[in-house]
């Protein structure tokens, strides 16, 4: 189950240029809305046509601009889970699934029955899509994809536009289905948490360009680009320059930081809001900050701080509620190993 | 009283509506799928709706009349269209087609494109998508198109009188009968035919509204 994608397509504001492969895993495309991630899925499915490039699935060529190959979506065997599930409104649940099934009449009936059971849809065979809950609709959409003998799953923002609780319920179900599926799946999302929980590997997309592709832990620990840093949810970023091999200056925060090695073409330094530690004594990368603002979040405090007596940019420090008590200044350490260094 | 205008009107409008139904849906489907020249194609099909019907009739005479290439060709088989019942049908089709086309196209475009794309990725052919998904989910707009084109065909006057004439018992429809009656100062007949047309048109539109609201409440 191997998918290889290497395509280019001119879009209104930028050129889409993606290059990745995925094999028996959940591969996620993480990006802001309008960055071209859904367009990438549509190109794989054959709903949109790239300007040039190559797409193959299990050694079948789906698209090759040089050889003039462009299979219609019907021939690609690509299962596409749409955001709104796109069930056929004029058909019952049974008809929705059977309509996508292949084979003789009896085979179709068998496959439909099998998947109705597999996705616990018994009793809903004669219901229409608009009578179903979001979770049930999602299961029908999955069942429909499976009876169509799809060789890969494309998941287009499966949980956006849902309220929090429902979203979580769906994600739980979804995780189960994905586990049982075992094949290759490409997930598109702008939610870093969703991507981290569901995917094995992540590709970060910015303005149509696939910037970082690696394991999810690596992407979050070392995002490599500004866009990836922001998309993985890092709140504190400052322009920075190199002072010597082990020292850098964070321009917007006004602090000098020691790290193991400063890359020569350093451009930014970043730190996640959870990674500050309070320090009793002075030391390396320890600074006195004044508290500018304290915001109470659901389960944590967001403390906005800046270097004492400076006009530096505010840093966001996030800590559990019981760890915080009201005060005007704090001594914080920015641990060297938690600093994200971004090169030009 | 001579009922022939009523019968001719109904026959003409019904025949024209059957033709318009298939032609309009086909054109709507074709234009929706066009990649280029969509605007131009749309404009050409819509033109008879905004042109004065006399202009449509004039062009029909020009292109299908005895002196035209098509007219000459048909004459070889002893077929003459001008001032015949068939001419009335053709005039009604051309004039009512934009209504069918536009409502069908609107209905097609209203359907979530993801539903059609989902069907495509599931391996379902364009032919089956058209008959089993696109049409059944667009019936409301198509029904509206049928009623609008039928009532339009029923009331057609300008193109009909130019191209089919106003021959009593042959091509005289209710609307041309009203014109003839008024010219002959026969206001009673004109009044009668006018009421019949109003009644039919109102009846069909009310019927359509009742049907759609019933279907809507059913979900």
Interface residues (C-beta under 8 A of the other chain):
Chain A: X42 X45 X46 X47 X72 X73 X74 X75 X76 X77 X78 X79 X80 X82 X83 X84 X86 X87 X88 X89 X90 X91 X99 X100 X102 X128 X130 X141 X144 X145 X148 X149 X150
Chain B: X112 X114 X115 X117 X118 X119 X120 X121 X122 X123 X124 X125 X132 X133 X136 X137 X219
